[in-house]
Amino acid sequence: MSTTVIIVIVVGAAVIFGILLVAARRAKARRDLGEAQVDAKRDDVDFHRDEAAKQRTEASVAEERAKRKVAEADLHEEKAARQESDLESDE
């Protein structure tokens, strides 16, 4: 009977060890998944910040182009006014 008890104790310990091992693996898998999700969210945040910076840069460039176009239009208007006054003075 003592051999049977020893075998039952050893098998019980092996089962408990197996259950603990499975639980530890699941916990590690959950932690790994959580870390991957956090990394993905951080990457998403970085992407959106980069996109916002690009959009701001494009907006600044467009604003500068618009200012240049206005200046060019003003210059053309001045040239037209000068030429018109030259025509009137020639008549």
HELIX and SHEET records of a PDB file:
HELIX    1   1 SER A    2  ASP A   90  1                                  89    
END                                                                             
